[in-house]
Every structure is written in structure tokens, then in C-alpha cells.
Amino acid sequence: MRFNTISEAFLSICNKHQDKKTAFIYKDQDGKTQEINFTDLKDRVDCLTLGLMELGIHQYDRVGIVAENRLEWIISDLAIVNMGAIDVPVFPTLTPKQLEYIYNNAEVTAIIVSNNFQLKKILEVKENIPTLRHIFVMNDSFTSTDLSVKPLRELIERGYQAKKKQNCDDILTAARIKVKSDDILTIIYTSGTTGEPKGVMLTHKNILSNFEGAIKAIAFKEDDTSVSYLPLSHSYERTTGYYTLFFIGVTIALADSVEGLLPFIQEVKPTVFTTVPRFLQSVKKRIISNVEKEGGVKLKIFNWAVKTGSEFIRKKANNKNTLGIALQMKIADSLVFSKIREKLGGRVRLMASGGAALPDDIHEFFTALGIKLVQGYGLTETSPIVSVTPEDDIEIGTIGVPIFNVQVRIAEDGEILVKGDNVMKGYWRDKEATELAIDENGWLYTGDIGLITERGNIKITDRKKDIFVSSGGKNIAPQQIEGILSQSKYIENAVLIGEQREYCTALITPSYEALEGLAQDFNIKYQNVTELISNQQIINTFKKEIDFLQKDIAKYEKVRKFKLLSTPFSIETGELSPKMSIKRHVVEKKYAEIIDQLYSNNE
């Protein structure tokens, strides 16, 4: 399955399936579940392509997309790349000032937004983006007197009228032919954790190279159904959860929110989907919490099944004999695991996790459920996939082997280097940053520290920039320790602190559901969460849990003090990235006063 451009791949898959198969399942503007086949999707994309061209959008022009996951996002993306323009998608959680910087830097000609809320943010900074001529709104209902603002439906209708007047196939074909594999497909801006965000230029070749690698590494099938809930503006979901699945012919259900994800999964009954560890952790903790509430025999059977499953998976991963435990696994599946699978729609056979390291206990838990869970590793700069764990030869705790068309080596200081057609063209109009990231031989410096195991798998030990040095000169990799602490049912997030300090401390956001359970167990009366987390019985419970979890780590890495936080981390408040990983610098700045208190009156 070889294609030169995304538009070529799009045309091929639409011609193959036409009206015989559903391309996307989605929620319309009234919240009703709808379906669209490949023929109707192509028609809408062609109409929007023609509408953009009639408006004066040209090849290589940049067009912004500010929207949640929805069908119009897909149509907008495909129409923009169909004619050789470059889309610049961003997370819809960005502030007006962040949008201003990105769209000024990219010099966008037009921006497509989802709704009135996103429109207001763009209008607030519109005068500071001199290249911006057009704004289109996906929702039909919006309020604006600005003449540059129009409904996206009107632009699609404009293309539809053009098609009625004449046969536009030649025009569309000519536009597609102009697009070359080395042309920039999209500019994806990094989060800008150190300075202003940089625009990662990904070409058609970059993405399609990753598509070829993904379909060989992950056993997606044409008759699969998937759920897409991660942000399409992020390279992980864009390449893996969208382009890869779509070009195979998988039916993709677009979830309109994370909050309603589990009910949507139960409605759609997917067979595969891409995900992140944080979602899997929340699902596991919710399952455990529900079982613990029931208690009694059910809890004992559940705990036995989970223990049996973990033992079975470990033996299998280490190529040990599993005959003695196989019968127990069948019983565990009948009594426990099959019922949990029903909560995920009952048909899930494969999940691909990425975006962050997958904790071992999560890997073991879902694999024991009878769901194949592969873990991928990559960066926006690598389109994004670098490696994937082999489905039938998983080494727990690793991120697998490089996909067939990617090279990986470890530098002398432990940094992981990557080379291949998936490596970005560079950073948009930032030659200096590009030269720092990619050496003269084409090796990309990932910023991740890792090693290659005896079985040939990559193991990440930490982010190079996250590793800190204690005042005693010890190098400490915080992500490993945070992962260990987050295994607790009481802990939602843990952030390790210790740069140039005598010892390590931690900021912890509790599982507030588990907190309520503790309050009931201890018969604690409280007015609010702040009062509850200050209770000494609660604090002592967390201390015992933390001490138990870190019993096997080095003394200089152990958390000696911690602070429970009353407010959860979220994307909206800035502590979490859209892919739900912790923004360490934001947390440290926001809670600087609390951190200082943890180091006052040194023990």
C-alpha cells in the first residue's frame, strides 16, 4: 500500500469503498449519532476544496484549524491538503495570546474554528494577525458582525454550486497532481515548555512513511471499528488514530468529549482504538473502586483474578511455561475479565497506547483482560511513531522495537537518536533550532534517555531535560518514581521535586473518589476537600502507601515529604497537556510556595 501524498491516499480509499461502507461515525450539531460513507465524505471534501480555491486560497497557503474532534475537522483537513495548502491545527484549549503567536508565526491566510467560543478568541487577536483574511465557523449558530466571518457550510455550498455549473474533476485532479511528497502537509506547534512553541514541519512523505511502518507493526484490519478521542491536532492521533486507520478502511467513531467517552464506547462497540496511559489508569481505578464498594466474595474473586492474570502475563512475557496457570486464567476470564470487557463495548481486541510511558501494572491488567495492548513511542518531530511493542513478544517495561523503516541508536550520554523518512523537514522558519535537533547525518536528537535491552527493545529511563541533580550530586529520573507512586489507587498524579535539594518531595493530586471512601472508612466529617486532605488520618494513610510503593528504590530517590493538593490537574488549568501528560514547569511554578514549605525546617 504505497502512496506519494495524503490526497492520493484519500482518493484511493474513497474509490475503493464508495457508498458500501461507513467511513466515520460522529455526533451532529444536535448531539445525534450519524454516519457518513466514503462517497459522501469525498463529495463534501471536494466541495470544500473547490470553495477554498474559489475564495483565493492557494497551494502552500497556511490555514488554521481550531476545533475539537468532529467530522468538520476531518473534512477541513482533507480539503486543505487536497489542494496543496498547509493546515496548522492547534489544541482548542489555547488562549487568544497563544493563538496569536502561532498564527502570526505561520502567517495564516484563513482560520477554521468550531464554535462561537473559539471564534471569540480569534476575533480578540485578529487585528494582530495581518495575513488573516478569512474566518470560517463549523457550527451554523454563531454571532459576529465581522465581514470576514462566514459559516463553513456556506463555503461547502459554494463548492457545490461550482460543481453543478461545470465538471470540476479536472480542476481537482490538477490540484492533486501539483502536490509532491516532499511538500509540507502540516505545521504542528510544540507545547513551548522552554520558550515560544516551534512549528514542526511534517511532509506528505513523513506521514506516509509512518503509515507504512504502523500498518506493519500494528494489526489493524479493514473491518475494524475504532473510537477517536485524543486531539486530532496532535501528531499521535492524527497519524495513528486517523490517517492510518482511515487509509486501511477502518470505520472511525469520533468522540465529541472525554467526559462521555465510556458511554460512547459502549454505544459504538469498537474493536480497536488508540489511547494514552492516563485513560487506561482511570478505567482501571474506576473498576477497582466499584468492586471494592461491593466487597465480600466479589472483591476476593476480583483480586484473585487480577493476581492470576499478572502472573500469567509475566510468565508469558518471560517465555516461561504457562500450562499450570492456563486453566485458572480461563476461570478468571469467565468470572471477571469478560465482564470488564463488556464495559468497553465487548468487542475490543487491540489498543495502541502512546503519548507517555505505560506503567507495568496497567500493561499487565489490560493484557490479562484478553485485550492486546501495544505501546508505541515517538515524537511530533518523528510523525510520530519510532517504535512499537511486538504484539506476541512483549517485554513489559519497554517501548518495543523500531518500526521497519526507522533507525535508532543510543548516543554516548544515553540520548535516543532517530533517523528515517519520518523525521520532520525541520522547524518552521527556525534554522537554528532545526540544526540543533537534527545533525548533518540526519539523526534527530529526541531528548529522551534510554537503552536497548538484550531482546532488542527500547527502554526509556527519562526525559533528558527532566532529569535533575540533587544537592548531593545524584542524578534522579523523576518519571520512573512518579509512575511507581501513581500505581496507588489513592494517587491520581505525582510530581517529584528535588532539583539541587537535599532530598526528594512530591506534590500529589489524590483520587478524590478514593478520598471519599477513606473518609467513610474513618468516619471523618468534613466541609470541603481542603479540610479532608489536612486530616492526619488521611495524611498517614498516604504516607504508608508511599513508603510501601518506594521500598525498592534507592534512598536518595525516596520521597521524604509530600503535599496533597485540593485541586486536580487539568488541561484547562494548564498542568496537563492535551495528551494528558504533566507539564512539570507549570506545576513547579504554580506551587512554588508549597514546594518551599516542604523544604523548610529540614529534617
C-alpha angles and dihedrals in degrees: 000000000000125000132171098207139017091243090056091050091048093052092047096052093044091051090048098053103021110163095338096088141036113250100184139011112204147157115255124218090276092054095252120140112247137174133216126194126217095260095053091043091053090048093054092045091050091049093050090046090054091045091054092048093049088051091057102259107150139196111287092019112135119237122188126220119200107176148113119250108293140130093266089059089058094045092048093049094048093045093050095049091040090070097039097257120135122242123214108199121186137184110271089227093072119117124240091257092052090049090049092054095047097044093044090050092048092042093223121201095200139009127208114205131186105225150345093286093057091041092057091054092053093045089052091063101024094109089057093057102070096182094055111108105155137038122188127192122210094204115073092219115070138126123234138128091196108119092215091064119089137158114265088228088066091056091049089049089051089057091046091055090049089054091051092054096049144358103272098183091102091051092050093044092050090051092051093047091056091060113093130197093247093052117112110260099182143354112221116190120221120231093259097229090161108038127320119347117266124223111238109211111215120184131207087255092052094054096040091049088056091046090056091049093047097052090053094046101041123048099228113159134209092241094052125115118213138190118221114201105141116094111281087210089070117084094231096061093033094057103029107026096036120019097032095047094040095051090050089053099251116156107241122206112204112216111211095206142012090227093064095037101110095050089047090050090051090050097047097035097209123203095204139012143166117243146160130243093250092063092048091048091052091049092050093047091048091051092049092047092052093049092047090053089057092046122167122075094347091059092048092050091047093051091047091050093049091048091048091048093050092049091049093049093048092050091048093047090052093046093246126149111277099179093103093055099035094090091050089052091054090053092046090051093050095047102036121357098054090054092052091050088057089061087060092052096276097258106073110128101159137029126182114207124198144140094076141020114292112231113236094236091054091049092050094045098054094039088054088054088066094255116127106231116193122185123215131196128203150113136240086252090060096050074256121275120090102155141004131196110248109249097229101031105048120167104201113234096029134096096226134240129319114271112256097264098045129082123210131187135167118239122223092263091051098259116146113239124197133197132180147090088292093068112108124258087239141271116313109263092339109110094165094055090045092054091049091052100042123039127215091269094056098257114146116215104222100192089231122120117219151128141226115249125221088261091056097254125136117241120193116211098181149313110287092227092047097055108102135191121231121223086259090060097253119145109228125192104206100192094066093052093043089053091053093050093046090062087079116100087222096056124074098172135002126192116193118217125192113115106152090345130127093240142002126269131179140217109215132193107200128219096258091205090056089046091057089051091053091049090055093046092052093037090235117172114209141166099210144354093268090059092046097052089050092059111113094221090056092047091048091051091053091046092054090047093050093045090051095048095049097044092111100047127092118278094242090054096051121110109243098177133020141180125215112220122218096211124062121233114254143171090244094055092044104244093106128053118227088263086055099248119138119262097219096190092053093050093047092049095044094049099035093124093052090047091053089051090054089059097044116102091023115216 
